[in-house]
Amino acid sequence: MKNKFWNFIRLWGPVIIWYEVIFFLSNQPSLKSDLPYDFILRKGAHMIEFAILSFLIFNAIYKSQQPEKRKNNSISHTISFSFIISLLLATSDEIHQLFIKGRQGNYHDVIIDSIGMMITAVILKIRY
């Protein structure tokens, strides 16, 4: 029992911590900088943070499975499932921003987040 708990923490802890980082950043009234390429930097950050989240979710799901179950489940299924979970979290992040003064939830950002998730999915498909 104790071993299962620590295994869960080891696999899902990084997912939870990373999403908390995203949530913290989304809770800030404004993340604009005075840099000339501010828009590109912020949208690139969106892609990167959700690419990382998607990878962490994939890793947790994949490594949570028993080795014999990994053989039966296609890798594409695990990649798709991690993409769907990441997409739901990206959507919830934008909904959360609707309630933050100085921020606005935007479906365009979910699309940009999805690009990061798709990049992760392609890399994982090539690797596995």
N, C-alpha and C positions, 0 to 999 in steps of 0.2 A: 504494500500500500504506500509506504513512504517513498519507495523507489519510483512509483508511478507519478506521485506528486512532483518530485524533483525533475522527472523527465518532462512533465507538462511545463513546468517553469522554464526549463532549459530550452524547449522548443517554442513555446508561445510567449514567453517573457519578452524576447526581442520585438515581437509583433506588437504587443501591448505598449511597450516603452516607445517604440517608433511612432505608433498612432497617437500616443500622448504628446510627443514632440509636435506632430502635425496639428493636433488640437490646440496646443499652447500657442503655436504660431498663428493659427486661425483666430485666436482669441484676442490678438493684438489689434488695436484700433486702426493702425496703418503700418504697412511694411514698405512704403515707398521710400526710395532713396533719391538722391539728387544726381545720380549717375546718368549719363546720356542714354544708356541702353536699359533703363530701369524696367520697362515693359517686358523686354526680351529676357532679362535676368529673372524676373518674377515668374514668368510663364515657364522658363526652363527649370526653375526650382520646383514648380508644380510637377512637371514631368519626372524629375529625378526623385522627389520624395515619394511619389506613388509607384515609381518603378522599384524602388527599394522595398516599399511596403508589400508590393505584389510578390517580390522574391522571398521576403521573410515569411509570408503566408504560405507560399508554395513549399518552402523548406520545412515549415512546421507540419503541414499536411503530409508531405512525402515521407518525412522521417518518423511521423507518428504511426504510419502503417507498418504492420508486421511484414518481414521480408517476403513471405509467401503471398501476402495480399498485394504487395507492390507488383509482383509478376502478373497477377490477374487483372489489376487495374491498369488501363493504358495511361501513359504519361500525359497524353493529351487531355484526359479527363481531369487529372490533378491540376494541370496548367489552367484549364478552363474554370475549374472550381475556384482556384486562387484569384483568377481574373474577376469572376463574379463577386466574390467577397470584397476585393479591392474596389470594385466599381460601386458597391453599396456603401462602403466607407467613404469614398470620394463624394458621393451624393449626400451622405449625412454631414460631411464636413461643410459642404456648401449651404445646406439647410441651417447648420449651426451659425454660419456667418450672417445669416439674415437677422439674427438677434444681437449682433455685435455692433455697437455704435461705430460708425466710420467704415464699416465693411458692408459688402453686399454679396449675397449668394448669387452665383452665376453659372448657368448650365454650360457655358463655353469653357469654364474651368474644369468641369467634369470631363469634357471632351479632351482637353489638353492633358488631364491626368490619365485618361485612357490611352493616350499615345505612349506615355511612359510605361503603362502596364503592358501594352502590345509589344514594345521593345523588349521588355523582360520575357514575355511569352515566346517571342522568336528566339531569343538567346537560349532559353531553357529547352526549347524544342530542338535546336541545333546541338546543344550539349548532351541531351539525353536521347 
